[in-house]
Amino acid sequence: MIDSEYPYVVKDHNSKTAVVLREGRKYIFLVAMKSGRLTVTKLTPKQFEKAGYAVVQTDVKEVIDRYLRHAAGLTDTAVKELEGAKECLR
């Protein structure tokens, strides 16, 4: 899909950011910033493309830290996935 090391940060056509955690055979797994609890979302490559996601050159660790401090909280799965992604950056 996108030639980038995991995790990486993307923005959609509405300028909302997301952290792409990994890509499977059928789905791209990401955590998107939104109001309410953050969750791990899976999108097909077609859905990902339709949303207009593009890679953003930014400090991925900083974005992950911001997500982990999200005021509305995160699901347990999102916390686990983001902390695992952060470990990959070391």
C-alpha positions in Angstrom: 0.0 0.0 0.0 2.3 2.8 1.2 6.1 2.3 1.2 6.7 3.4 4.8 7.9 1.7 8.0 5.3 0.9 10.6 4.0 2.7 12.5 3.5 5.9 10.6 1.2 8.9 10.6 -1.3 9.8 8.0 -4.0 12.5 7.4 -7.2 12.1 5.6 -8.9 14.5 3.2 -10.5 16.2 6.3 -7.0 16.7 7.9 -7.7 14.2 10.7 -4.7 12.3 11.8 -4.3 8.6 12.3 -1.5 6.2 13.3 -1.1 3.3 10.9 -0.1 0.3 13.1 0.3 -2.4 10.5 -1.0 -3.8 7.2 -2.4 -7.3 6.9 -3.3 -9.2 3.7 -6.8 -7.7 3.6 -6.8 -4.7 6.0 -4.8 -1.7 7.2 -5.0 -1.3 11.0 -5.0 2.2 12.4 -6.0 4.4 15.3 -7.6 7.6 14.1 -8.0 10.8 16.2 -11.6 11.5 16.9 -13.9 12.6 19.6 -14.8 9.9 22.1 -12.7 6.8 22.9 -10.0 5.9 20.4 -10.2 2.5 18.9 -8.3 0.3 16.5 -10.0 0.5 13.1 -9.4 -1.8 10.1 -9.9 -0.5 6.6 -9.6 -2.2 3.3 -7.0 -0.6 1.0 -9.9 0.8 -1.1 -11.5 2.4 2.0 -8.1 3.8 3.0 -7.6 5.3 -0.4 -11.2 6.7 -0.6 -10.6 8.5 2.8 -7.7 10.2 1.1 -5.1 9.2 3.6 -1.6 10.5 2.9 1.7 10.1 4.9 2.6 13.0 7.1 6.3 13.6 8.0 6.1 14.1 11.7 7.4 12.7 15.0 5.5 9.4 15.2 6.4 8.9 18.9 5.1 12.3 19.8 1.8 11.6 18.0 1.5 8.2 19.8 2.1 9.9 23.1 -0.6 12.5 22.3 -3.0 9.7 21.5 -2.2 7.8 24.7 -3.1 11.0 26.6 -6.4 11.4 24.8 -9.0 12.9 27.2 -11.8 10.6 26.3 -9.6 7.5 26.7 -8.8 4.5 24.6 -9.9 1.0 24.3 -7.6 -1.6 25.9 -6.8 -2.9 22.4 -5.9 0.6 21.2 -3.6 1.2 24.2 -1.9 -2.2 23.7 -1.4 -1.6 19.9 -0.1 2.0 20.4 2.3 1.0 23.1 3.6 -1.9 20.9 4.0 0.5 18.0 5.9 2.9 20.2 8.3 0.0 21.2 9.0 -0.6 17.5 10.4 3.0 17.3 13.1 2.4 19.8 
